[in-house]
Amino acid sequence: MCQKICLCFFTILGSLYAYGGRFQFASYYGDHMVLQKAPERAVLWGYGPDDAEVTVFLSGGPVTNNTPTVSVAAGIWRVTLVPMEAGGPYNVTAVLQNNHSITLTDVLFGDVWLCGGQSNMAFTTSQVFNASEELALASKFPQVRIFMAALEQSDTELTDLAGVEVPWSVPTAELLGGGDFKHYSAVCWMFGRHLYKALKYPIGLVTSCWGGTPVETWSSPRALQHCDLDRINGFPMPFTPSMYLSVWTNSLLWNAMIHPLLNMTIKGAIWYQGESNTDYHQKKYSCSFPSMIDDWRMAFHQSSGGQTAPDFPFGFVQASLSEGFPNIRWHQTADYGFAPNLRMKNTFMAVAMDLGDEMSPFGSIHPRDKQDVAYRLSLGARAVAYGEEGVSFQGPFPKRVLVNDQYINVTYDQRVSVTQSKDIFQICCSVVRAPCDSLSLWVPAPIMQWGLSAIQVSTNYCSLNNVAGLRYAWRDWPCDFKACPVYSADGVLPAPPFTLNRWPDKQ
């Protein structure tokens, strides 16, 4: 039995004229889609002739609480559904004044995650290690649904996507692996797959990413202004194959590939980017990245009528291996070294510096092991987004550092698994009581011994009075594949890099 279900009309700024008055859903609704489940409420919107009335029906499952019909205003109609429990499939039908209808079929309710960033997020499943095995798994996860925005740019904020690369689909090896010129993010897909295995209900994945892009082009003018970047515009690219632009301007992809999605109710987002900012506004990244997160949260919350959480969980991948990465890794955490932190609340981070792939045919900046990246992200999501107890998602991080005559004792916040290294730790040796930086004298601090949760490193290369700082894994390529010296006790999660100053800046 089909029952009416619709709530809360909100006017969306935009125009129907480009659609010729046609009655239709917005571009990112379609058959096989996933809508956000309870306790949030999914938003549906589309186009129609002004002043016409639109009613939305759900059929195929237990539906309750019908509400009045909404009217089209400024060429757009919008309804907010009552909270729906995970499951389906449903048919979603929009009826225009009882004489014309459009129906979306095989619609599920679950959690919707947005996947953004640059080329490592765009990296397809056919490019990863053991690709054929990964592609063969597609048919085993029919309730993990995928969608991908087309590569589009705009100088102004768009109401709807200008194009769709992969419409909402049940995953297949062809869609994931690049058949028929289609492709899908390996990290996004595997992340969703891990979530489904843990949660046992539908997962919707929305990918919106573009290779070679700096954070500034994904940020709104509001976010950039917060970091004094709104008047600095234009990131030149050193190469310009067809998927890249020669120059990225501020907010170009925010306008075309994020702003159109804001009306969608989402559970959270994951992000794989930072490489392009190693040599572009690198020092600003500790401001620009957290500010982008804050702004996305505010914009999704407001545009969804309060349905997307104002602090929705946001996961990110710490940059892997290439030139200039130590600083950007630190700035990705707002200079805390870990996430979540006081500046980046409700976030989670997947450390990837031990997943280097020097022989990658796609360049060492594009490591092929995306399986571990996605798994580490999923651990963070389970702990932070879903509050699952007993899930470890952070590698060891120092909680106390003590300096004495012969060694420095580093006590971690958890038990550690340690292998010997002569130079993974470094001491800043300085006669000046001031913060150390990249131009300071850094000398090796060999690991002497370790216990359950502490490591002692030698100060033989620097006298006690001159020990001014300590850092760990502060190199472009700090360790071999899955062979960093410090991991969690089970050997799964690497300790992230850190830098500590004995004489911090007074500010």
ZIPE-V955345 format. One record per pair of residues at least 24 apart in sequence whose C-alpha atoms are under 10 Angstrom apart, sorted by the first residue. I is the first residue (numbers start at 0). J is the second residue. Records with the same first field share a line. If there is no record, write none. Layout:
# ZIPE-V955345
I: J / J
This chain:
# ZIPE-V955345
0: 57 / 58 / 59 / 60 / 61 / 62
1: 56 / 57 / 58 / 59 / 60 / 61 / 62 / 63 / 90 / 91 / 92
2: 55 / 56 / 57 / 58 / 59 / 60 / 61 / 62 / 63 / 64 / 65 / 66
3: 54 / 55 / 56 / 57 / 58 / 62 / 63 / 64 / 65 / 66 / 67 / 68 / 92 / 93
4: 54 / 55 / 56 / 57 / 58 / 62 / 63 / 64 / 65 / 66 / 67 / 68 / 78 / 79 / 80 / 81 / 91 / 92
5: 42 / 43 / 53 / 54 / 55 / 56 / 57 / 64 / 65 / 66 / 67 / 68 / 69 / 77 / 78 / 79 / 80 / 81 / 93
6: 40 / 41 / 42 / 43 / 54 / 55 / 64 / 65 / 66 / 67 / 68 / 69 / 77 / 78 / 79 / 80 / 81
7: 42 / 66 / 67 / 68 / 69 / 77 / 78 / 79 / 80 / 81 / 304
8: 42 / 43 / 44 / 67 / 68 / 69 / 70 / 71 / 72 / 76 / 77 / 78 / 79 / 304
9: 44 / 69 / 70 / 71 / 72 / 75 / 76 / 77 / 78 / 79 / 302 / 303 / 304
10: 44 / 70 / 71 / 72 / 73 / 74 / 75 / 76 / 77
11: 44 / 45 / 72 / 73 / 74 / 75 / 76 / 77 / 158 / 262 / 302
12: 72 / 73 / 74 / 75 / 157 / 158
13: 46 / 72 / 73 / 74 / 75 / 156 / 157 / 158 / 159
14: 46 / 72 / 73 / 74 / 75 / 158
15: 45 / 46 / 47 / 48 / 49 / 72 / 73 / 74 / 75
16: 46 / 47 / 48 / 73 / 74
18: 46 / 47 / 48 / 74
19: 46 / 47 / 48 / 74
20: 46 / 47 / 48 / 49 / 74 / 75
21: 45 / 46 / 47 / 48 / 74
22: 46 / 47 / 48 / 51 / 53 / 74 / 75 / 76 / 93 / 94 / 95 / 99 / 100 / 101
23: 47 / 75 / 76 / 93 / 95 / 100 / 101 / 102
24: 75 / 76 / 77 / 93 / 101 / 102 / 103
25: 75 / 76 / 77 / 158 / 159 / 160 / 259 / 260
26: 148 / 159 / 160 / 161 / 162 / 163 / 166 / 259 / 260
27: 146 / 147 / 148 / 159 / 160 / 162 / 163 / 165 / 166 / 167 / 205 / 259 / 260 / 263
28: 103 / 106 / 146 / 166 / 167 / 263
29: 91 / 102 / 103 / 104 / 105 / 106 / 146 / 166 / 167 / 168
30: 89 / 90 / 91 / 102 / 103 / 104 / 105 / 106 / 107 / 166 / 167 / 168 / 169
31: 88 / 89 / 90 / 103 / 104 / 105 / 106 / 107 / 141 / 142 / 143 / 144 / 145 / 146 / 166 / 167 / 168 / 169 / 203
32: 88 / 103 / 104 / 105 / 106 / 107 / 108 / 109 / 111 / 142 / 143 / 144 / 145 / 146 / 166 / 167 / 168 / 169 / 201 / 202 / 203 / 204 / 205
33: 85 / 86 / 87 / 88 / 105 / 106 / 107 / 108 / 109 / 110 / 111 / 142 / 143 / 144 / 145 / 146 / 167 / 168 / 201 / 202 / 203 / 204 / 205
34: 80 / 83 / 85 / 106 / 107 / 108 / 109 / 110 / 111 / 201 / 202 / 203 / 263 / 264 / 265
35: 80 / 82 / 83 / 84 / 85 / 107 / 108 / 109 / 110 / 111 / 112 / 201 / 202 / 203 / 263 / 264 / 265 / 266 / 306 / 307
36: 80 / 81 / 82 / 83 / 84 / 85 / 86 / 107 / 108 / 109 / 110 / 111 / 200 / 201 / 202 / 264 / 265 / 266
37: 81 / 82 / 83 / 84 / 85 / 108 / 109 / 110
38: 81 / 82 / 83 / 84 / 85 / 306
39: 79 / 80 / 81 / 82 / 83 / 84 / 110 / 264 / 265 / 266 / 305 / 306 / 307 / 308
40: 79 / 80 / 81 / 82 / 83 / 84 / 263 / 264 / 265 / 303 / 304 / 305 / 306 / 307
41: 78 / 79 / 80 / 81 / 82 / 83 / 108 / 262 / 263 / 264 / 265 / 303 / 306 / 307
42: 77 / 78 / 79 / 80 / 81 / 262 / 263 / 264 / 265 / 302 / 303 / 304 / 306 / 307
43: 76 / 77 / 78 / 79 / 80 / 91 / 93 / 262 / 263 / 264 / 303
44: 75 / 76 / 77 / 78 / 79 / 93 / 262 / 263
45: 71 / 74 / 75 / 76 / 77 / 78 / 93 / 159
46: 71 / 72 / 73 / 74 / 75 / 76 / 77
47: 71 / 72 / 73 / 74 / 75 / 76 / 95
48: 72 / 73 / 74 / 75 / 76 / 95
49: 73 / 74 / 75 / 76
50: 74 / 75 / 76
51: 75 / 76 / 95 / 96
52: 76 / 94 / 95 / 96 / 97
53: 77 / 78 / 93 / 94 / 95 / 96 / 97 / 99 / 100
54: 78 / 92 / 93 / 94 / 95 / 96 / 97 / 100
55: 79 / 80 / 91 / 92 / 93 / 94 / 95 / 100 / 101 / 102
56: 80 / 89 / 90 / 91 / 92 / 93 / 94 / 102
57: 89 / 90 / 91 / 92 / 93 / 102 / 103 / 104 / 106
58: 87 / 88 / 89 / 90 / 91 / 92 / 104
59: 87 / 88 / 89 / 90 / 91 / 104 / 105 / 106
60: 86 / 87 / 88 / 89 / 90
61: 87 / 89
62: 89
68: 94 / 95 / 96
69: 95
70: 95 / 96
71: 95
77: 262
79: 264 / 303 / 304 / 306
82: 108
83: 107 / 108 / 109
84: 108 / 109 / 200
85: 109 / 110 / 199 / 200 / 201 / 202
86: 142 / 199 / 200 / 201
87: 142 / 200 / 201
88: 142
105: 168 / 169
106: 144 / 167
107: 142 / 143 / 144 / 200 / 201 / 202 / 203
108: 142 / 200 / 201 / 202 / 203
109: 142 / 143 / 195 / 198 / 199 / 200 / 201 / 202 / 203 / 265 / 266
110: 143 / 191 / 194 / 195 / 198 / 200 / 201 / 202 / 203 / 204 / 264 / 265 / 266 / 267
111: 143 / 144 / 145 / 191 / 201 / 202 / 203 / 204 / 205 / 263 / 264 / 265 / 266 / 267 / 268
112: 187 / 190 / 191 / 202 / 203 / 204 / 205 / 206 / 264 / 265 / 266 / 267 / 268 / 269 / 312 / 313
113: 146 / 147 / 187 / 203 / 204 / 205 / 206 / 207 / 208 / 257 / 260 / 265 / 266 / 267 / 268 / 269 / 270 / 313
114: 147 / 184 / 186 / 187 / 188 / 190 / 204 / 205 / 206 / 207 / 208 / 267 / 268 / 269 / 270 / 271 / 313 / 314 / 315
115: 184 / 187 / 205 / 206 / 207 / 208 / 209 / 217 / 256 / 257 / 268 / 269 / 270 / 271 / 272 / 315
116: 206 / 207 / 208 / 209 / 210 / 211 / 212 / 213 / 214 / 217 / 269 / 270 / 271 / 272 / 273 / 274 / 315 / 316
117: 207 / 208 / 209 / 210 / 211 / 212 / 213 / 214 / 217 / 270 / 271 / 272 / 273 / 274 / 275
118: 184 / 208 / 209 / 210 / 211 / 212 / 242 / 271 / 272 / 274 / 275 / 364 / 365
119: 184 / 185 / 186 / 208 / 209 / 210 / 211 / 270 / 271 / 272 / 273 / 274 / 316 / 318 / 319 / 364 / 365 / 366 / 367 / 369
120: 183 / 184 / 185 / 186 / 187 / 206 / 207 / 208 / 209 / 210 / 269 / 270 / 271 / 272 / 316 / 365 / 369
121: 182 / 183 / 184 / 185 / 186 / 187 / 206 / 207 / 208 / 209 / 210 / 271
122: 182 / 183 / 184 / 185 / 186 / 187 / 208 / 209 / 210 / 361 / 365 / 366 / 367 / 369
123: 174 / 175 / 176 / 177 / 181 / 182 / 183 / 184 / 185 / 186 / 187 / 188 / 367 / 369
124: 172 / 173 / 174 / 175 / 176 / 177 / 182 / 183 / 184 / 185 / 186 / 187 / 188 / 189 / 367 / 369 / 370
125: 172 / 173 / 174 / 175 / 176 / 177 / 178 / 182 / 183 / 184 / 185 / 367
126: 176 / 177 / 184 / 185 / 359 / 360 / 361 / 365 / 366 / 367 / 368 / 369
127: 176 / 185 / 186 / 359 / 365 / 366 / 367 / 368 / 369 / 370
128: 359 / 366 / 367 / 368 / 369 / 370
129: 367 / 368 / 370
130: 172 / 176 / 185 / 367
131: 172 / 176
133: 172 / 175 / 176 / 185 / 189 / 370
134: 170 / 171 / 172 / 173 / 174 / 175 / 176 / 185
135: 171 / 172 / 173
136: 170 / 171 / 172 / 192
137: 169 / 170 / 171 / 172 / 173 / 174 / 175 / 188 / 189 / 192
138: 169 / 170 / 171 / 172
139: 170 / 171 / 192
140: 169 / 170 / 171 / 191 / 192 / 195 / 196 / 201 / 202
141: 168 / 169 / 170 / 171 / 192 / 201 / 202
142: 168 / 169 / 170 / 191 / 192 / 195 / 199 / 200 / 201 / 202 / 203
143: 168 / 169 / 170 / 188 / 189 / 191 / 192 / 193 / 194 / 195 / 200 / 201 / 202 / 203 / 204
144: 168 / 169 / 170 / 188 / 191 / 192 / 201 / 202 / 203 / 204 / 205
145: 169 / 170 / 171 / 174 / 175 / 183 / 184 / 187 / 188 / 191 / 202 / 203 / 204 / 205 / 206
146: 170 / 183 / 203 / 204 / 205 / 206 / 207
147: 181 / 182 / 183 / 184 / 204 / 205 / 206 / 207 / 208
148: 205 / 206 / 207 / 208 / 209 / 255 / 256 / 257 / 260
149: 206 / 207 / 208 / 209 / 255 / 256
150: 207 / 208 / 209 / 210 / 242 / 243 / 252 / 255 / 256
151: 209 / 251 / 252 / 254 / 255 / 256
152: 216 / 244 / 247 / 248 / 250 / 251 / 252 / 253 / 254 / 255 / 256
153: 248 / 250 / 251 / 252 / 253 / 254 / 255 / 256
154: 248 / 249 / 250 / 251 / 252 / 253 / 254 / 255
155: 250 / 251 / 252 / 253 / 254 / 255 / 258
156: 219 / 250 / 251 / 252 / 253 / 254 / 255 / 256 / 257 / 258 / 259
157: 253 / 254 / 255 / 256 / 257 / 258 / 259 / 260
158: 254 / 255 / 257 / 258 / 259 / 260 / 261 / 262
159: 254 / 255 / 256 / 257 / 258 / 259 / 260 / 261 / 262
160: 254 / 255 / 256 / 257 / 258 / 259 / 260
161: 255 / 256 / 259
162: 255 / 256
163: 207
164: 206 / 207
165: 205 / 206
166: 205
167: 203 / 204 / 205
168: 203
184: 208 / 369
185: 367 / 368 / 369 / 370 / 372 / 373
186: 269 / 270 / 271 / 368 / 369 / 370 / 371 / 372 / 373 / 374 / 376
187: 268 / 269 / 270 / 271 / 369 / 372 / 373 / 376
188: 370 / 373
189: 369 / 370 / 371 / 372 / 373 / 374 / 376 / 377
190: 269 / 369 / 370 / 371 / 372 / 373 / 374 / 375 / 376 / 377 / 378 / 380
191: 373 / 374 / 376 / 377
192: 373 / 374 / 377
193: 373 / 374 / 375 / 376 / 377 / 378 / 381
194: 373 / 374 / 376 / 377 / 378 / 380 / 381
197: 377 / 378 / 381 / 387
198: 381 / 385
202: 266
203: 265 / 266
204: 265 / 268
205: 260 / 265 / 268
206: 256 / 268 / 269
207: 252 / 255 / 256 / 257 / 260
208: 252 / 256 / 257 / 270 / 271 / 272
209: 242 / 243 / 252 / 256 / 272
210: 242 / 243 / 244 / 272 / 274 / 275
211: 236 / 237 / 238 / 239 / 242 / 243 / 244 / 245 / 247 / 272 / 273 / 274 / 275 / 276
212: 236 / 243 / 244 / 246 / 247 / 248 / 252 / 272 / 273 / 274 / 275 / 276
213: 247 / 248 / 249 / 272 / 273 / 274 / 275 / 276 / 277 / 278 / 279 / 280 / 284
214: 249 / 250 / 252 / 253 / 272 / 273 / 274 / 275 / 276 / 279 / 280 / 284 / 287 / 288 / 291
215: 247 / 248 / 249 / 250 / 251 / 252 / 253 / 276 / 279 / 280 / 284 / 287 / 288 / 291
216: 247 / 248 / 249 / 250 / 251 / 252 / 253 / 254
217: 247 / 248 / 249 / 250 / 251 / 252 / 253 / 254 / 255 / 256 / 257 / 258 / 288 / 291 / 295
218: 249 / 250 / 251 / 252 / 253 / 254 / 257 / 258 / 287 / 288 / 290 / 291 / 292 / 294 / 295
219: 249 / 250 / 251 / 252 / 253 / 254 / 257 / 258 / 290 / 291 / 294 / 295 / 298
220: 249 / 250 / 253 / 254 / 291 / 294
221: 250 / 290 / 291 / 294
222: 250 / 286 / 287 / 288 / 289 / 290 / 291 / 292 / 293 / 294 / 295
223: 249 / 250 / 286 / 287 / 288 / 290 / 291 / 294
224: 287 / 290
225: 286 / 287 / 290 / 291 / 294
226: 283 / 284 / 285 / 286 / 287 / 288 / 290
227: 283 / 286 / 287
228: 280 / 283 / 286 / 287
231: 280
233: 279
234: 275 / 276 / 278 / 279 / 280
235: 279
236: 275
253: 295
257: 295 / 298 / 299
258: 295 / 298 / 299 / 302
260: 299 / 302 / 303
261: 295 / 296 / 297 / 298 / 299 / 300 / 301 / 302 / 303 / 304 / 307
262: 298 / 299 / 300 / 301 / 302 / 303 / 304 / 305 / 306 / 307
263: 299 / 300 / 302 / 303 / 304 / 306 / 307
264: 299 / 300 / 302 / 303 / 304 / 305 / 306 / 307 / 308
265: 299 / 300 / 303 / 306 / 307 / 308 / 311 / 312
266: 306 / 307 / 308 / 311 / 312 / 313 / 384
267: 296 / 307 / 308 / 310 / 311 / 312 / 313 / 314 / 346 / 380 / 384
268: 292 / 295 / 296 / 311 / 312 / 313 / 314 / 315 / 346 / 380
269: 312 / 313 / 314 / 315 / 316 / 346 / 347 / 348 / 373 / 376 / 377 / 380
270: 313 / 314 / 315 / 316 / 317 / 348 / 376
271: 314 / 315 / 316 / 317 / 318 / 349 / 372
272: 315 / 316 / 317 / 318 / 331
273: 315 / 316 / 317 / 318 / 319 / 324 / 327 / 328 / 330 / 331
274: 317 / 318 / 319 / 320 / 321 / 322 / 323 / 324 / 327 / 328 / 364
275: 327
276: 323 / 324 / 327
277: 318 / 321 / 322 / 323 / 324 / 325 / 326 / 327 / 328
278: 322 / 323 / 324 / 327
281: 323 / 324 / 326 / 327 / 330 / 331
282: 326 / 327 / 330
283: 327 / 330 / 333
284: 326 / 327 / 328 / 329 / 330 / 331 / 332 / 333 / 334
285: 326 / 327 / 328 / 329 / 330 / 331 / 332 / 333 / 334 / 335 / 342
286: 330 / 331 / 332 / 333 / 334 / 342
287: 330 / 331 / 333
288: 330 / 331 / 332 / 333 / 343
289: 330 / 331 / 332 / 333 / 342 / 343 / 344 / 346
290: 333 / 342 / 343
292: 343 / 346
293: 342 / 343 / 344
310: 344 / 345 / 346
311: 344 / 345 / 346 / 384
312: 344 / 345 / 346 / 347 / 379 / 380 / 383 / 384 / 385
313: 339 / 343 / 344 / 345 / 346 / 347 / 348 / 379 / 380 / 383 / 384
314: 338 / 339 / 345 / 346 / 347 / 348 / 349 / 376 / 377 / 379 / 380 / 383 / 384
315: 346 / 347 / 348 / 349 / 350 / 372 / 376 / 379
316: 347 / 348 / 349 / 350 / 351 / 352 / 372 / 373 / 375 / 376
317: 348 / 349 / 350 / 351 / 352 / 372 / 495
318: 349 / 350 / 351 / 352 / 364 / 475
319: 350 / 351 / 352 / 353 / 354 / 355 / 356 / 363 / 364 / 365 / 366 / 372 / 475 / 476 / 477
320: 351 / 352 / 353 / 354 / 355 / 356 / 357 / 363 / 364 / 365 / 366 / 474 / 475 / 476 / 477 / 478
321: 352 / 355 / 357 / 362 / 363 / 364 / 365 / 474 / 475 / 476
322: 364 / 474 / 475 / 476
323: 474 / 475 / 476
324: 352 / 473 / 474 / 475 / 476
325: 352 / 472 / 473 / 474 / 475 / 476 / 477 / 496 / 497 / 498
326: 437 / 473 / 474 / 475 / 496 / 497 / 498
328: 352 / 473 / 475 / 495 / 496 / 497
329: 473 / 495 / 496 / 497 / 498
334: 497 / 498
335: 497 / 498 / 499
336: 396 / 397 / 494 / 495 / 496 / 497 / 498 / 499
337: 393 / 394 / 395 / 396 / 494 / 495 / 496 / 497
338: 379 / 393
339: 379 / 383 / 393
344: 383
345: 380 / 383 / 384
346: 379 / 380 / 383 / 384
347: 375 / 376 / 377 / 378 / 379 / 380 / 381 / 382 / 383 / 384 / 392 / 393
348: 372 / 375 / 376 / 377 / 378 / 379 / 380 / 392 / 393 / 394 / 495
349: 373 / 374 / 375 / 376 / 377 / 378 / 379 / 392 / 393 / 394 / 492 / 493 / 495
350: 375 / 376 / 392 / 393 / 394 / 492 / 493 / 494 / 495 / 496
351: 375 / 480 / 481 / 492 / 493 / 495
352: 472 / 474 / 475 / 476 / 477 / 478 / 479 / 480 / 481 / 482 / 483 / 493 / 494 / 495 / 496
353: 476 / 477 / 478 / 479 / 480 / 481 / 482 / 483 / 484 / 492 / 493 / 494 / 495
354: 476 / 478 / 479 / 480 / 481 / 482 / 483
355: 476 / 477 / 478 / 479 / 480 / 481
356: 479 / 480
357: 476 / 479 / 480
368: 480
371: 481 / 491 / 492
375: 491 / 492
391: 487 / 491 / 492
392: 487 / 491 / 492
393: 486 / 487 / 491 / 492 / 493 / 494 / 495
394: 485 / 486 / 487 / 488 / 490 / 491 / 492 / 493 / 494 / 495
395: 452 / 485 / 486 / 487 / 488 / 492 / 493 / 494 / 495 / 496
396: 485 / 486 / 487 / 493 / 494 / 495 / 496 / 497
397: 452 / 453 / 454 / 494 / 495 / 497 / 499
398: 453
399: 453
400: 453 / 454 / 455 / 469 / 499 / 501
401: 455
402: 455 / 456 / 458 / 463 / 464 / 466 / 501
403: 457 / 458 / 462 / 463 / 464 / 466
404: 457 / 458 / 459 / 462 / 463 / 464
405: 455 / 456 / 457 / 458 / 459 / 460 / 461 / 462 / 463
406: 444 / 445 / 446 / 447 / 454 / 455 / 456 / 457 / 458 / 459 / 463
407: 444 / 446 / 447 / 454 / 455 / 456 / 457 / 458 / 463 / 466 / 469
408: 447 / 448 / 449 / 453 / 454 / 455 / 456 / 457
409: 449 / 452 / 453 / 454 / 455 / 456 / 469
410: 449 / 450 / 451 / 452 / 453 / 454 / 455
411: 451 / 452 / 453 / 454 / 487 / 494
412: 452 / 453
413: 451 / 452 / 453 / 486 / 487 / 488
414: 450 / 451 / 452 / 453 / 486 / 487 / 488 / 489
415: 449 / 450 / 451 / 452 / 453 / 454 / 484 / 485 / 486 / 487 / 488 / 489 / 490 / 492 / 493 / 494
416: 449 / 450 / 451 / 452 / 453 / 483 / 484 / 485 / 486 / 487 / 488 / 489 / 490 / 491 / 492 / 493 / 494
417: 446 / 448 / 449 / 450 / 451 / 452 / 453 / 454 / 483 / 484 / 485 / 486 / 487 / 488 / 490
418: 446 / 448 / 449 / 482 / 483 / 484 / 485 / 486
419: 445 / 446 / 447 / 448 / 449 / 483 / 484 / 485
420: 444 / 445 / 446 / 447 / 456 / 483 / 484 / 485
421: 445 / 446 / 447 / 456 / 457 / 484
422: 446 / 456 / 471 / 472 / 477
423: 470 / 471 / 472 / 473 / 474 / 477 / 478 / 483 / 484 / 485 / 496
424: 456 / 457 / 469 / 470 / 471 / 472 / 473 / 484 / 496 / 497 / 498
425: 456 / 457 / 458 / 460 / 468 / 469 / 470 / 471 / 472 / 473 / 498
426: 456 / 457 / 458 / 460 / 461 / 465 / 466 / 467 / 468 / 469 / 470 / 471 / 498 / 499 / 500
427: 460 / 461 / 465 / 466 / 467 / 468 / 469 / 470 / 498 / 499 / 500 / 501
428: 458 / 460 / 461 / 462 / 463 / 464 / 465 / 466 / 467 / 468 / 469
429: 461 / 462 / 464 / 465 / 466 / 467 / 468
430: 462 / 464 / 465 / 466 / 467
431: 465 / 466 / 467 / 502
432: 464 / 465 / 466 / 467 / 500 / 501 / 502 / 503 / 504
433: 467 / 468 / 500 / 501 / 502 / 503 / 504 / 505
434: 467 / 468 / 499 / 500 / 501 / 502 / 503 / 504 / 505
435: 467 / 468 / 469 / 498 / 499 / 500 / 501 / 502 / 503 / 504
436: 468 / 498 / 500
437: 473
439: 467 / 468
440: 467
441: 466 / 467 / 468 / 469 / 470
442: 469
443: 469 / 470
444: 469 / 470 / 471
446: 484
451: 488
452: 487 / 488
454: 485
465: 501
466: 500 / 501 / 502
467: 499 / 500 / 501 / 502 / 503
468: 498 / 499 / 500 / 501 / 502 / 503
469: 497 / 498 / 499 / 500 / 501
470: 496 / 497 / 498 / 499 / 500
471: 495 / 496 / 497 / 498 / 499
472: 496 / 497 / 498
473: 497 / 498
